[in-house]
Amino acid sequence: MRKTLKTLLWSFLVMLCLTVIVLGTHIYLVTRPKPIADIVQLGRIDFKQDIDSLEGNRIRSFVSHLDGVKSTYFNYKDRILVYTYSSKIQSSVNVYNLLAGYGNFKAERYVVGVGATKSGCPIGADKQSYTGTVSSYISGFFK
C-alpha cells in the first residue's frame, strides 16, 4: 500500500511538472514579440526623354545597387523604370533624388492619385456586394 501511494505521488508530481513546463513554453511562444515584417513597396519613375538600352541599363544598374532596392525593371518602349524597395531602408523620394543627381534626366516620380487609391482593390470597392461582404467577413479573422 505504501509503495503504491509513493508511486502515485511521484507520478502526480512528474505530470504536474510536465504540465507546468508545457504551459510555460506555450505561453512564452505565444506572447513573445513578433519581429516587424519587411514591407516591400513598388516605385516608378517616368522618363520624359528617349532612353536607349545602354543608358537604360546604366540607370537600372545604378538604382539596383542602392541600399534597400530589391529589383528593377526598365520598360524602354514606355520609358518607365519600375523598382521594388524595402520601406525600412529606402524611400521612393530618396531613390528619385539620387537618380536625379546621378545624371541629367528629364524624369518625374510617379505618384498614385487619390482616385486610383480609392478604386485600387475591386473586391473591397463595394462593401454591400456579396464579394465585399465575404471579404470583410474573412478579413475580420485576421485583425
C-alpha positions as CSV (number, residue, x, y, z in Angstrom):
1,M,0.0,0.0,0.0
2,R,2.7,2.4,0.9
3,K,4.7,1.7,-2.3
4,T,1.6,2.3,-4.4
5,L,0.9,5.6,-2.7
6,K,4.5,6.7,-3.2
7,T,4.4,5.7,-6.9
8,L,1.1,7.7,-7.3
9,L,2.6,10.7,-5.6
10,W,5.7,10.6,-7.8
11,S,3.6,10.2,-10.9
12,F,1.4,13.1,-9.9
13,L,4.5,15.3,-9.3
14,V,6.1,14.4,-12.7
15,M,2.8,15.1,-14.5
16,L,2.4,18.4,-12.7
17,C,6.0,19.4,-13.6
18,L,5.5,18.4,-17.3
19,T,2.2,20.3,-17.4
20,V,3.9,23.5,-16.0
21,I,6.8,23.2,-18.4
22,V,4.5,22.7,-21.4
23,L,2.2,25.5,-20.3
24,G,5.1,27.8,-19.7
25,T,6.7,27.1,-23.1
26,H,3.3,27.6,-24.8
27,I,2.8,31.0,-23.1
28,Y,6.3,32.1,-23.9
29,L,6.0,31.2,-27.6
30,V,2.5,32.8,-28.0
31,T,3.2,36.0,-26.2
32,R,6.8,36.9,-27.3
33,P,7.0,40.0,-29.6
34,K,6.9,39.3,-33.2
35,P,9.5,40.9,-35.5
36,I,8.3,43.7,-37.7
37,A,7.9,42.4,-41.2
38,D,9.8,43.9,-44.0
39,I,7.4,45.8,-46.2
40,V,8.3,45.8,-49.9
41,Q,7.0,48.8,-51.9
42,L,6.8,49.4,-55.7
43,G,8.3,52.6,-57.1
44,R,8.1,54.1,-60.6
45,I,9.9,56.8,-62.4
46,D,8.6,58.1,-65.8
47,F,11.2,59.5,-68.2
48,K,10.2,62.3,-70.4
49,Q,13.1,61.7,-72.9
50,D,14.1,58.8,-75.1
51,I,16.4,56.4,-73.3
52,D,18.4,53.9,-75.3
53,S,19.2,50.4,-74.0
54,L,22.7,51.4,-73.0
55,E,21.6,54.4,-70.9
56,G,18.6,52.3,-69.6
57,N,21.0,49.6,-68.4
58,R,23.2,52.2,-66.7
59,I,20.2,53.7,-64.9
60,R,18.9,50.3,-63.9
61,S,22.3,49.2,-62.6
62,F,22.6,52.4,-60.6
63,V,19.2,52.1,-59.0
64,S,19.6,48.3,-58.3
65,H,22.8,48.9,-56.4
66,L,21.2,51.4,-54.0
67,D,20.6,50.2,-50.4
68,G,17.2,48.6,-49.9
69,V,16.4,48.3,-53.6
70,K,15.5,44.7,-54.3
71,S,14.8,44.5,-58.1
72,T,14.5,46.8,-61.1
73,Y,12.8,46.7,-64.5
74,F,13.2,49.3,-67.3
75,N,10.5,49.4,-70.0
76,Y,12.3,51.0,-72.9
77,K,9.2,51.4,-75.1
78,D,7.2,53.4,-72.5
79,R,10.4,54.9,-70.8
80,I,9.4,53.7,-67.3
81,L,11.6,52.4,-64.6
82,V,9.9,50.2,-62.0
83,Y,11.7,49.0,-58.9
84,T,10.9,47.4,-55.6
85,Y,12.4,48.6,-52.4
86,S,12.3,47.9,-48.6
87,S,10.4,50.7,-46.9
88,K,12.6,50.2,-43.8
89,I,15.8,51.2,-45.6
90,Q,14.8,53.2,-48.7
91,S,12.1,55.6,-49.9
92,S,10.9,56.4,-53.5
93,V,11.7,60.1,-52.9
94,N,15.3,59.2,-52.0
95,V,15.7,56.9,-55.0
96,Y,14.4,59.6,-57.3
97,N,16.6,62.3,-55.8
98,L,19.7,60.1,-56.0
99,L,18.9,59.2,-59.6
100,A,18.4,62.9,-60.5
101,G,21.8,63.6,-59.0
102,Y,23.3,60.7,-61.0
103,G,22.6,62.1,-64.4
104,N,20.8,64.9,-66.3
105,F,17.5,63.2,-66.9
106,K,14.0,64.6,-67.7
107,A,12.0,62.4,-65.4
108,E,9.4,62.5,-62.7
109,R,8.4,60.2,-59.9
110,Y,5.1,58.6,-60.4
111,V,2.6,59.2,-57.6
112,V,-0.7,57.4,-57.5
113,G,-3.6,59.8,-57.4
114,V,-6.4,59.8,-54.7
115,G,-9.0,58.4,-57.1
116,A,-6.8,55.5,-58.0
117,T,-6.1,54.6,-54.4
118,K,-9.8,54.5,-53.6
119,S,-10.5,52.2,-56.5
120,G,-7.4,50.1,-56.1
121,C,-8.9,46.8,-54.9
122,P,-12.0,45.8,-56.8
123,I,-13.1,43.3,-54.1
124,G,-13.4,45.9,-51.4
125,A,-14.8,48.6,-53.6
126,D,-18.5,47.8,-52.8
127,K,-19.0,46.8,-49.2
128,Q,-22.7,46.0,-49.8
129,S,-22.0,43.4,-52.6
130,Y,-21.6,39.7,-51.9
131,T,-17.9,39.6,-52.5
132,G,-17.4,42.7,-50.4
133,T,-19.3,41.2,-47.5
134,V,-17.4,37.9,-47.8
135,S,-14.0,39.6,-47.9
136,S,-14.9,41.8,-44.9
137,Y,-16.0,38.7,-43.0
138,I,-12.8,36.8,-43.9
139,S,-10.5,39.8,-43.1
140,G,-12.2,40.1,-39.7
141,F,-10.4,36.8,-38.7
142,F,-7.0,38.4,-39.3
143,K,-7.5,41.5,-37.3
